[in-house]
């Protein structure tokens, strides 16, 4: 162990309190983890006839350099327009990147347990979208449509500048709303600036992430030697046969909060960000698009310094890992240079690349790597970096701190927390690196003294309410140790109220599941209620038949008891008796 002095202070640390994402072969983070765990390569290889049906010229398909592979995202054409009060026409002209990012932004805030209408702090959005292929290929290819709508409406619905502010507008968020575009490193740069915004107290919760969809086939599928695209559709990061990556479509968003606030507020913490680094290569490299050892190394060293952790305790790196013959050796050289300033230990840190699973998600690539690493920490398992057989001869792994994690492996340490680094480097030289640490041990919430809990659900449609009910049952089945009071609290204050409503009074999780599985029973009350601003008052007429109800409320509800005590003490001087004796 080196003489590095660690900083255990919470100052500057950021808690990750929510995650959402959609990836090739995975509609959510749970499915994403299943694919990572099982070593699934979510790349689709297209047949000749399929490509012809897509409108690809058959003469192009005969070109031996045409690569018929893509890590596609299912459901890019789906969008719940009515939920966000968009007309069908408005939704039709909106870039699918904007549509699904908006849905996922809603999901990530709910996963964090917050309702932006009730939350009294400021919520920020730092986000990135790729250039709109939908606008170029699907809208501007229709001159009549452009003429009828006007270019301004199309720009607002598709332009990269309007992604973050669209989320803030639709979700009523008052914090900074900033679009970030550095291509491949965009979503990690968004995370970096979100952390800074939190530490500067510009906001209290920040959402950060990115989205990149490829909506049609294009010239990127022709292999060019020395380019970023793989010749056969497989990404072989750090391997001797590596010749590039494959394009992918997806998105990811994190909900972030200052660690000390997250602990104080009882938030669920997935992991923590200990430090971030950011810089640019400048001009001391072969070309504008080429990577640079010194620039990457300085960025990584900056993140380590900011984190205050000993690099010898960093036991996993999810690398940028594009699988290019130029980029891979430079990346390992940069990591080695940064680590060698602190330690001489060899091959103690596993390394991998999410691009071997899902291809390169461009603007969303960095946050995809972060989500992979966070999930690995939570499960204490490092997924295999796929397609690795023997190392690139230009990489001296034996004398470096690193080795490629080519098999699913347990993630264990010798008495220190799980720690990882995540790298993301953009074409043009903007580098980012993040140091992650597993979530701290926190005290579980106390069991409620209430014998019963009120669970409330609401949705915009009856179908959605039924789906929400089913989702809650499935969540309880997967997490049988949940605290019923936590479920009640989150659904009450962490969700918006809509017209279709359902309530259940229950005593434990088994009782709740049984009642929800029979939602038509008298124990489950469902009702359609248009929004009204009506205060609620408990009124107890002076009828003896209510005495038992008063007594039970007095025993179980603290606020009710305190109010009765206040009134009883006040009335003693007037009535000469203590009403509590009755």
FENFENVEN-V636213 format. One record per pair of residues at least 12 apart in sequence whose C-alpha atoms are under 10 Angstrom apart, sorted by the first residue. I is the first residue (numbers start at 1). GAP is how many residues later the second one is. If there is no record, write none. Layout:
i->[I/I]
gap->[GAP/GAP]
This chain:
i->[1/1/1/1/1/1/1/1/2/2/2/2/2/2/2/3/3/3/4/4/4/4/4/4/4/5/5/5/6/6/6/6/6/6/7/7/7/7/7/7/7/8/8/8/8/9/9/9/10/10/10/10/11/11/11/11/11/12/12/12/12/12/12/12/12/12/12/12/12/12/13/13/13/13/13/13/13/13/13/13/13/13/13/13/13/14/14/14/14/14/14/14/14/14/14/14/14/14/14/14/14/14/14/14/15/15/15/15/15/15/15/15/15/15/15/15/15/15/15/15/15/15/15/15/15/15/15/15/15/16/16/16/16/16/16/16/16/16/16/16/16/16/16/16/16/16/16/16/16/16/17/17/17/17/17/17/17/17/17/17/17/17/17/17/17/17/17/17/17/17/18/18/18/18/18/18/18/18/18/18/18/18/18/18/18/18/18/18/18/19/19/19/19/19/19/19/19/19/19/19/19/19/19/19/19/19/19/19/19/20/20/20/20/20/20/20/20/20/20/20/20/20/20/20/20/20/20/21/21/21/21/21/21/21/21/21/21/21/21/21/21/21/21/21/21/22/22/22/22/22/22/22/22/22/22/22/22/22/22/23/23/23/23/23/23/23/23/23/23/23/23/23/23/23/24/24/24/24/24/24/24/24/24/24/24/24/24/24/24/24/24/25/25/25/25/25/25/25/25/25/25/25/25/26/26/26/26/26/27/27/27/27/28/28/28/29/29/29/29/29/30/32/32/32/32/32/32/33/33/33/33/33/33/33/35/35/35/36/36/36/36/36/36/36/36/36/36/36/36/37/37/37/37/37/37/37/37/37/37/38/38/38/39/39/39/39/39/39/39/39/39/39/40/40/40/40/40/41/41/41/41/41/41/41/41/41/41/41/42/42/42/42/42/42/42/42/42/42/43/43/43/43/43/43/43/43/43/43/43/43/43/43/43/44/44/44/44/44/44/44/44/44/45/45/45/45/45/45/45/45/46/46/46/46/47/47/48/48/48/50/51/51/54/54/55/55/56/56/60/60/61/63/64/64/64/65/65/65/65/65/65/65/66/66/66/66/66/66/66/66/67/67/67/67/67/67/67/67/67/67/67/68/68/68/68/68/68/69/69/69/69/69/69/69/69/69/69/70/70/70/70/70/70/70/70/70/70/70/70/71/71/71/71/71/71/71/71/71/71/71/71/71/72/72/72/72/72/72/72/72/72/72/73/73/73/73/73/73/73/73/74/74/75/75/76/76/76/76/76/76/76/76/76/76/77/77/77/77/77/77/77/78/78/78/79/79/79/79/79/79/79/79/80/80/80/81/81/82/83/83/83/83/84/84/84/84/84/85/90/90/90/91/92/92/93/93/93/93/93/93/93/93/93/93/93/93/94/94/94/94/94/94/94/94/94/94/94/95/95/95/95/95/95/95/95/95/95/95/95/95/95/95/95/95/95/96/96/96/96/96/96/96/96/96/96/96/97/97/97/97/97/97/97/97/97/97/97/97/97/97/97/97/97/97/97/98/98/98/98/98/98/98/98/98/98/98/98/98/98/99/99/99/99/99/100/100/100/101/101/101/101/101/101/101/101/101/101/101/101/101/101/101/102/102/102/102/102/102/102/103/104/104/104/104/104/105/105/105/105/105/105/105/105/105/105/105/105/106/106/106/107/108/108/108/108/108/109/109/109/109/109/109/109/109/109/109/109/110/110/110/110/110/110/111/111/111/111/111/111/112/112/112/112/112/112/112/112/112/112/112/113/113/113/113/113/113/113/113/113/113/114/114/114/114/114/114/114/114/114/115/115/115/115/115/115/115/115/115/116/116/116/116/116/116/116/116/116/117/117/117/117/117/117/117/117/118/118/118/118/119/119/119/119/119/120/121/121/121/121/121/121/122/122/122/122/122/122/122/122/122/122/122/123/123/123/123/123/123/123/123/123/123/123/123/123/123/123/123/123/123/124/124/124/124/124/124/124/124/124/124/124/124/124/124/124/124/124/124/124/124/124/124/125/125/125/125/125/125/125/125/125/125/125/125/125/125/125/125/125/125/125/125/125/125/125/125/125/126/126/126/126/126/126/126/126/126/126/126/126/126/126/126/126/126/126/126/126/126/126/126/126/126/126/126/127/127/127/127/127/127/127/127/127/127/127/127/127/127/127/127/127/127/127/127/127/127/127/127/127/127/127/127/128/128/128/128/128/128/128/128/128/128/128/128/128/128/128/128/128/128/128/128/128/128/128/128/128/129/129/129/129/129/129/129/129/129/129/129/129/129/129/129/129/129/129/129/129/129/129/130/130/130/130/130/130/130/130/130/130/130/130/130/130/130/130/131/131/131/131/131/131/131/131/131/132/132/132/132/132/132/132/132/132/133/133/133/133/133/133/133/134/134/134/134/134/135/135/135/135/135/136/137/137/138/138/139/139/140/160/160/160/161/161/161/161/162/162/162/163/163/163/163/163/163/164/164/164/164/164/164/164/164/164/165/165/165/167/174/175/175/175/175/175/175/176/176/176/176/176/177/177/177/178/178/178/178/179/179/179/180/180/180/180/180/181/181/181/182/182/182/182/182/182/182/182/182/183/183/183/183/183/183/183/183/183/183/183/183/184/184/184/184/184/184/184/184/184/184/184/184/184/184/184/184/184/184/185/185/185/185/185/185/185/185/185/185/185/185/185/185/185/185/185/185/185/185/186/186/186/186/186/186/186/186/186/186/186/186/186/186/186/187/187/187/187/187/187/187/187/187/187/187/187/187/187/187/187/187/187/188/188/188/188/188/188/188/188/188/188/188/188/188/188/188/188/188/188/188/188/188/188/188/189/189/189/189/189/189/189/189/189/189/189/189/189/189/189/189/189/189/190/190/190/190/190/190/190/190/191/191/191/191/191/191/191/191/191/191/191/191/191/191/191/191/192/192/192/192/192/192/192/192/192/193/193/193/193/194/194/194/194/194/194/194/194/195/195/195/195/195/195/195/195/196/198/198/198/199/199/201/203/203/204/204/204/204/204/205/205/205/205/205/205/206/206/206/206/206/207/207/207/207/207/208/208/208/208/208/208/209/209/209/209/209/209/209/209/209/209/209/210/210/210/210/210/210/210/210/210/210/210/210/210/211/211/211/211/211/211/211/211/211/211/211/211/212/212/212/212/212/212/212/212/212/212/212/212/213/213/213/213/213/213/213/213/213/214/214/214/214/214/215/220/220/221/221/221/223/223/224/224/225/225/226/226/226/226/226/227/227/227/227/227/227/228/228/228/228/228/228/228/228/228/228/228/228/229/229/229/229/229/229/229/229/229/230/230/230/230/230/230/230/230/230/231/231/231/231/232/232/232/233/233/233/233/234/234/234/234/234/234/234/234/234/234/235/235/235/235/235/235/235/235/235/235/235/235/235/235/235/235/235/236/236/236/236/236/236/236/236/236/236/236/236/236/236/236/237/237/237/237/237/237/237/237/237/237/237/237/237/237/237/237/237/237/237/237/237/237/238/238/238/238/238/238/238/238/238/238/238/238/238/238/238/238/238/238/238/238/238/238/238/238/238/238/239/239/239/239/239/239/239/239/239/239/239/239/239/239/239/240/240/240/240/240/240/240/240/240/240/240/241/241/241/241/241/241/241/241/241/241/242/242/242/242/242/242/242/242/242/242/243/243/243/243/243/244/244/244/244/244/244/244/244/244/244/245/245/245/245/245/245/245/245/245/246/246/246/246/246/246/246/246/246/247/247/247/247/247/247/248/248/248/248/248/248/248/248/248/249/249/249/249/249/249/249/249/250/250/250/250/250/250/250/250/250/251/251/251/251/251/251/251/252/252/252/252/252/252/252/252/252/252/253/253/253/253/253/254/254/254/256/256/256/257/257/258/258/259/259/259/259/259/259/263/263/263/263/266/266/266/266/267/268/268/268/269/269/269/269/269/270/270/270/270/270/270/270/270/270/271/271/271/271/271/271/271/271/271/271/271/271/271/272/272/272/272/272/272/272/272/273/273/273/273/273/273/273/273/273/273/274/274/274/274/274/274/274/274/274/274/274/274/274/274/274/275/275/275/275/275/275/275/275/275/275/275/275/275/275/275/276/276/276/276/276/276/276/276/276/276/276/276/276/276/276/276/276/277/277/277/277/277/277/277/277/277/277/277/277/277/277/277/277/277/278/278/278/278/278/278/278/278/278/278/278/278/278/278/278/279/279/279/279/279/279/279/279/279/279/279/279/280/280/280/280/280/280/280/280/280/280/280/280/281/281/281/281/281/281/281/281/281/281/281/282/282/282/282/283/283/285/287/287/288/288/288/289/289/289/289/290/290/290/290/290/290/290/291/291/291/291/291/291/291/291/291/291/291/291/292/292/292/292/292/292/292/292/293/293/293/293/293/293/293/293/293/293/293/294/294/294/294/294/294/294/295/295/295/295/296/296/296/296/296/296/296/296/296/296/296/296/296/296/296/296/297/297/297/297/297/297/297/297/297/297/297/297/298/298/298/298/298/298/299/299/299/299/299/299/299/299/299/300/300/300/300/300/300/300/300/300/300/300/300/300/300/301/301/301/301/301/301/301/301/302/302/302/302/303/303/303/303/303/304/304/304/304/304/304/305/306/306/307/307/307/307/308/309/309/309/310/310/310/310/311/311/311/311/311/311/311/311/311/311/311/311/312/312/312/312/312/312/312/312/312/312/313/313/313/313/313/313/313/313/313/313/314/314/314/314/314/314/314/314/314/314/314/314/314/314/315/315/315/315/315/315/315/315/315/315/315/315/315/315/315/316/316/316/316/316/316/316/316/316/316/316/316/316/316/316/316/316/316/316/316/317/317/317/317/317/317/317/317/317/317/317/317/317/317/317/317/317/317/317/317/318/318/318/318/318/318/318/318/318/318/318/318/318/318/318/318/318/318/319/319/319/319/319/319/319/319/319/319/319/319/319/319/319/319/320/320/320/320/320/320/320/320/320/320/320/320/320/320/320/321/321/321/321/321/321/321/321/321/321/321/322/322/322/322/322/322/322/323/323/323/323/324/325/325/325/326/328/328/328/329/329/329/329/329/329/330/330/331/331/331/332/332/332/332/332/332/332/332/333/333/333/333/333/335/335/335/335/336/336/336/336/336/336/337/337/339/339/339/340/340/343/344/344/344/345/345/345/345/346/346/346/346/346/346/346/347/347/347/347/347/347/347/347/348/348/348/348/349/349/349/349/349/349/349/350/350/350/350/350/350/350/350/350/350/350/351/351/351/351/351/351/351/351/351/351/351/351/352/352/352/352/352/352/352/352/352/352/352/352/352/352/353/353/353/353/353/353/353/353/353/353/354/354/354/354/354/354/354/354/354/354/354/355/355/355/355/356/356/356/356/356/357/357/357/357/357/362/362/362/363/363/365/365/365/366/366/366/366/366/366/366/366/367/367/367/369/369/369/369/370/370/370/370/370/370/370/370/372/373/373/373/373/373/373/373/374/374/374/374/374/374/375/376/376/376/376/377/377/377/377/377/377/377/377/377/377/378/378/378/379/379/380/380/380/380/380/380/380/381/381/381/381/381/382/382/382/382/382/382/382/382/383/383/383/383/383/383/383/384/384/384/384/384/384/385/385/385/385/385/386/386/386/386/386/387/388/388/388/388/389/389/390/390/391/391/417/417/417/417/418/418/418/418/419/419/419/419/420/420/420/420/420/421/421/421/421/421/422/422/422/423/444/445/445/445/446/446/446/447/447/447/447/448/448/448/448/448/449/449/449/449/449/450/450/450/450/450/450/450/451/451/451/451/452/452/452/452/452/452/452/452/453/453/453/453/453/453/453/453/453/453/453/453/454/454/454/454/454/454/454/454/454/454/454/454/454/455/455/455/455/455/455/455/455/455/455/455/455/455/455/455/456/456/456/456/456/456/456/456/456/456/456/456/456/456/456/456/457/457/457/457/457/457/457/457/457/457/457/457/457/457/457/458/458/458/458/458/458/458/458/458/458/458/458/458/458/459/459/459/459/459/459/459/459/459/460/460/460/460/460/460/460/461/461/461/461/461/462/462/462/462/462/462/463/464/465/465/465/465/465/465/466/466/466/466/469/469/469/469/469/470/470/470/472/472/472/472/473/473/473/473/473/473/473/473/474/476/476/476/476/477/477/477/480/480/481/482/482/483/483/484/484/484/484/484/485/485/485/487/488/488/497/498/498/498/498/499/499/499/499/499/499/500/500/500/500/500/501/501/501/501/501/502/502/502/502/502/502/502/503/503/503/503/503/503/503/504/504/504/504/504/504/504/505/505/505/506/506/512/538/544/547/550/550/551/551/554/564/564/565/565/565/567/567/568/568]
gap->[309/310/311/312/341/342/343/344/308/309/310/340/341/342/343/307/339/340/304/305/306/307/308/338/339/303/304/305/299/301/302/303/304/305/267/298/299/300/301/302/303/266/299/300/301/265/298/299/248/249/250/264/188/247/248/249/263/183/184/186/187/188/246/247/248/261/262/263/294/295/182/185/186/244/245/246/247/259/260/261/262/293/294/423/424/180/181/182/184/185/242/243/244/245/246/247/248/255/257/258/259/260/261/422/180/190/239/240/241/242/243/244/245/246/247/248/252/253/254/255/256/257/258/259/421/422/423/424/425/96/189/190/191/238/239/240/241/242/243/246/251/252/253/254/255/256/257/358/420/423/91/92/94/95/96/188/237/238/239/240/241/242/245/250/251/252/253/254/255/422/89/90/91/92/93/94/95/96/189/235/236/237/238/239/249/250/251/252/253/85/86/88/89/90/91/92/93/188/189/190/233/234/235/236/237/251/352/355/356/81/83/84/85/86/87/88/89/90/91/92/189/231/232/233/234/235/351/79/80/83/84/86/87/188/189/190/229/230/231/232/233/343/346/347/350/51/52/53/54/78/79/82/189/227/228/229/230/231/346/19/48/49/50/51/225/226/227/228/229/335/336/338/341/345/17/18/19/20/46/47/48/49/50/224/225/226/227/333/334/335/337/15/16/17/18/19/46/47/48/49/225/332/333/16/47/48/224/332/46/47/48/223/76/223/224/223/339/342/343/346/345/325/326/336/339/340/343/338/339/340/342/343/346/350/322/323/348/318/321/322/336/339/340/346/347/348/349/350/372/338/339/342/344/345/346/347/370/371/372/345/346/370/317/318/344/345/346/347/348/367/368/369/316/317/318/344/346/30/193/194/313/314/315/316/317/318/345/346/28/29/30/31/206/313/314/315/316/317/26/27/28/29/30/190/191/192/203/204/205/313/314/315/316/24/25/26/27/28/29/189/204/314/22/23/24/25/26/27/187/188/21/22/23/24/21/22/13/14/20/18/17/166/162/163/161/162/161/162/159/162/161/159/158/159/167/156/157/158/159/160/166/167/153/154/155/156/157/158/165/166/152/153/154/155/156/162/163/164/165/166/179/149/153/154/163/164/165/148/152/161/162/163/164/165/177/178/179/144/147/151/163/164/176/177/178/179/288/289/290/143/162/175/176/177/178/179/284/286/287/288/289/290/141/142/143/175/176/177/178/286/287/289/140/141/142/175/176/177/178/285/175/176/21/25/19/20/21/23/24/137/138/139/173/174/15/18/19/20/22/23/138/18/21/22/12/13/17/19/20/21/23/24/19/20/23/18/22/378/20/376/377/378/15/18/19/86/87/85/63/64/67/66/47/65/41/42/45/46/52/56/60/61/62/63/64/65/38/40/41/45/59/60/61/62/63/64/65/34/36/37/38/39/40/43/44/59/60/61/62/63/64/65/68/118/120/36/37/38/39/61/62/115/116/117/118/119/31/32/33/34/35/36/37/61/63/66/113/114/115/116/117/118/152/153/154/30/31/34/59/60/61/62/64/65/66/68/69/113/114/58/59/64/67/68/111/150/151/26/27/28/62/63/65/66/108/109/110/111/149/150/151/152/61/62/64/65/66/68/69/64/63/147/148/149/150/20/59/62/63/66/102/103/104/147/148/149/150/61/64/65/146/99/144/145/146/147/14/62/96/97/98/144/145/146/147/385/386/145/380/381/384/385/386/143/144/157/379/383/384/93/142/143/144/145/155/156/157/158/378/382/154/155/374/376/377/378/379/380/381/382/91/153/376/377/378/379/380/381/382/56/375/376/377/378/379/380/381/382/52/55/56/57/58/377/378/379/380/54/55/56/376/377/378/379/380/375/376/377/378/54/85/86/374/375/84/52/53/54/82/83/84/51/52/53/54/76/79/80/81/82/83/84/45/48/49/50/51/52/53/54/75/79/80/81/82/83/84/132/133/134/40/41/43/44/49/50/51/52/53/54/70/73/74/78/79/80/81/82/83/84/131/132/38/39/40/41/42/43/48/49/50/51/52/53/54/65/66/68/69/78/80/81/82/83/84/128/130/37/38/39/49/50/51/52/53/54/60/61/62/63/64/65/66/67/68/69/71/80/81/82/83/84/127/128/33/34/35/36/37/38/40/50/51/52/53/54/59/60/61/62/63/64/67/80/81/82/83/84/125/126/236/237/32/33/34/35/36/50/51/52/53/54/55/57/58/59/60/61/62/80/81/82/83/84/123/235/236/29/30/31/32/33/34/35/50/51/52/54/57/58/80/81/82/83/84/122/233/234/235/29/30/51/52/53/54/56/80/81/82/83/84/231/232/233/234/27/28/29/50/52/81/82/83/232/23/25/26/27/28/80/81/82/83/25/79/80/81/82/83/85/24/79/80/81/82/19/20/22/23/24/22/78/79/77/78/15/19/14/19/20/21/17/18/19/20/15/16/17/14/15/16/17/47/48/12/13/14/15/16/43/44/45/46/12/13/14/40/29/22/27/28/29/30/31/18/21/26/27/30/17/29/30/12/15/16/30/29/30/31/13/28/29/30/183/29/182/245/180/181/243/244/245/246/247/248/249/29/178/179/180/181/182/242/243/244/245/246/247/26/28/136/176/177/178/179/180/181/182/240/241/242/243/244/245/246/247/25/93/135/177/178/179/180/181/182/238/239/240/241/242/243/244/245/246/247/248/23/24/25/176/177/178/179/180/181/238/239/240/244/245/246/21/22/23/24/64/65/66/67/175/176/177/178/179/180/181/183/237/245/20/21/22/88/89/90/175/176/177/178/179/180/181/182/234/235/236/237/238/243/244/245/246/19/20/21/87/88/89/90/174/177/178/235/236/237/241/242/243/244/245/16/17/18/19/20/63/176/177/15/16/17/18/19/62/63/64/65/82/85/175/176/179/241/243/16/81/83/84/85/86/240/241/242/13/15/83/85/12/13/14/15/60/61/62/63/12/13/61/62/63/78/80/81/80/58/59/60/58/59/57/54/55/52/53/54/57/58/50/51/52/53/56/57/48/49/50/51/52/46/47/48/49/50/44/45/46/47/48/159/42/43/44/45/46/154/155/156/157/158/159/40/41/42/43/44/151/152/153/154/155/156/157/158/38/39/40/41/42/150/151/152/153/154/156/157/35/36/37/38/39/40/148/149/150/151/152/153/34/35/36/37/38/148/149/150/151/33/34/35/36/147/34/26/27/12/25/26/20/21/19/20/18/19/17/18/98/99/100/16/17/18/97/98/99/15/16/17/18/19/94/95/96/97/98/99/132/14/15/16/17/18/93/94/95/131/12/13/14/15/16/17/92/93/94/12/13/14/15/12/13/14/12/13/14/126/12/13/89/121/122/123/124/125/152/153/12/86/87/88/89/118/119/120/121/122/123/124/125/150/151/152/153/85/86/87/88/117/119/120/121/149/150/151/152/153/155/156/82/83/84/85/86/87/88/90/91/114/115/116/117/118/119/148/149/150/151/154/155/167/83/84/85/86/87/89/90/91/93/94/113/114/115/147/149/150/151/152/153/154/155/156/157/159/165/166/84/85/86/89/147/148/149/150/151/152/153/154/155/156/165/83/84/85/148/149/150/151/152/153/154/155/82/83/84/146/147/148/149/150/151/152/80/81/82/83/84/86/145/146/149/150/79/80/81/82/83/77/78/79/80/81/82/83/84/115/116/76/77/78/79/110/111/113/114/115/76/77/109/110/111/112/113/114/115/108/111/112/113/114/115/107/109/110/111/112/113/114/116/117/109/110/111/112/113/114/115/116/108/109/110/111/112/113/114/115/118/110/111/112/113/114/116/117/109/111/112/113/114/115/116/117/118/119/111/114/115/117/118/113/116/117/13/16/17/12/15/14/15/12/13/14/15/180/181/177/178/179/180/176/177/178/179/175/171/174/176/169/170/171/172/173/101/104/105/107/108/167/168/169/170/100/102/103/104/106/107/147/148/165/166/167/168/169/102/147/163/164/165/166/167/168/34/146/147/148/161/162/163/164/165/166/29/30/31/32/33/34/35/145/146/147/160/161/162/163/164/25/27/28/29/30/31/32/33/34/146/158/159/160/161/162/23/24/25/26/27/28/29/30/31/145/146/147/156/157/158/159/160/19/21/22/23/24/25/26/27/28/29/30/146/154/155/156/157/158/17/18/20/21/22/23/24/25/146/147/152/153/154/155/156/16/17/19/20/21/23/146/150/151/152/153/154/12/15/16/18/19/145/146/148/149/150/151/152/12/13/14/15/17/18/144/147/148/149/150/13/146/147/148/145/146/144/141/142/139/140/141/137/138/139/140/36/37/40/136/137/138/139/35/36/37/39/40/134/135/136/137/138/139/140/35/38/39/41/42/133/137/139/34/36/37/38/39/40/41/42/43/44/45/36/37/39/40/41/43/44/39/134/135/136/34/35/36/37/38/39/41/42/127/128/129/133/134/135/136/137/33/34/35/36/37/38/39/40/41/42/134/136/36/37/39/40/133/135/35/36/39/124/131/132/133/134/135/34/35/36/37/38/39/121/122/123/131/132/133/134/135/33/34/36/37/38/40/41/132/36/130/131/132/118/129/130/131/132/34/35/117/129/130/131/130/128/129/127/128/129/130/127/110/126/128/29/32/33/109/27/28/29/30/31/32/38/90/108/109/110/124/27/30/31/32/33/34/36/37/89/107/35/36/100/101/102/103/104/105/106/107/25/34/35/36/99/102/103/104/105/106/107/121/122/123/32/33/34/35/36/86/87/96/97/98/102/103/104/105/106/32/33/34/35/36/57/60/61/66/86/87/88/89/95/102/103/104/105/106/120/18/32/33/34/35/36/52/56/85/86/87/88/102/103/104/105/106/117/118/119/32/33/34/35/36/37/48/51/52/54/55/64/67/102/103/104/105/106/12/13/16/32/33/34/35/36/47/50/102/103/104/105/106/114/32/33/34/35/40/45/46/49/102/103/104/105/106/112/113/30/31/32/33/34/35/39/64/102/103/104/31/32/33/34/37/38/103/30/32/33/69/68/67/68/69/68/64/66/67/63/64/65/66/67/68/64/65/64/92/94/19/62/63/64/65/68/69/70/61/62/63/64/67/65/66/67/88/60/61/63/64/65/66/63/64/61/62/63/60/61/58/55/56/57/54/55/56/57/51/52/53/54/55/56/57/50/51/52/53/54/55/56/57/52/53/54/55/51/52/53/54/55/56/71/32/35/51/52/53/54/55/56/59/61/70/31/33/34/50/51/52/53/54/55/69/70/71/17/21/30/31/32/33/34/36/50/51/52/53/54/70/16/19/30/31/32/33/51/52/69/70/12/14/15/16/17/18/19/29/30/31/32/13/14/30/31/28/29/30/31/32/26/27/28/29/30/62/64/65/61/63/58/59/60/56/57/58/59/60/66/67/68/55/56/57/52/53/54/55/50/51/52/53/54/64/65/66/50/46/47/48/49/63/64/65/45/46/62/63/64/65/63/34/35/42/62/34/35/40/41/42/43/59/60/61/62/40/60/61/31/32/29/30/31/32/33/38/58/27/28/29/30/31/23/24/25/26/27/28/29/30/22/23/24/25/26/27/28/20/21/22/23/24/25/19/20/21/22/23/18/19/20/21/22/19/16/17/18/19/15/17/14/16/12/13/20/21/22/23/18/19/20/21/16/17/18/19/14/15/16/17/18/12/13/14/15/16/12/13/14/12/39/38/40/41/37/39/40/36/37/38/39/35/36/37/38/108/36/106/107/108/109/35/57/103/105/106/107/108/55/56/57/105/32/33/52/53/54/55/56/104/31/32/33/34/35/36/51/52/53/54/55/59/30/31/33/34/35/37/38/49/50/51/52/53/58/29/30/32/33/34/35/36/37/47/48/49/50/51/57/69/31/32/33/34/35/36/37/39/41/45/46/47/48/49/69/70/12/15/31/34/35/38/39/40/41/43/44/45/46/47/69/33/34/37/38/39/40/41/42/43/44/45/68/69/70/36/37/38/39/40/41/42/43/69/36/37/38/39/40/41/68/37/38/39/40/67/37/38/39/64/65/66/37/36/33/34/35/36/37/61/34/36/50/53/33/44/47/48/50/43/46/47/15/40/41/44/36/37/39/40/41/42/43/44/39/33/34/36/37/32/33/36/29/30/28/26/27/25/26/22/23/24/25/28/22/23/24/22/16/17/34/30/31/32/33/28/29/30/31/32/33/26/27/28/29/30/24/25/26/27/28/14/17/22/23/24/25/26/13/16/20/21/22/23/24/12/15/18/19/20/21/22/18/19/20/17/18/12/22/38/35/14/30/29/31/26/15/16/13/14/15/12/13/12/13]
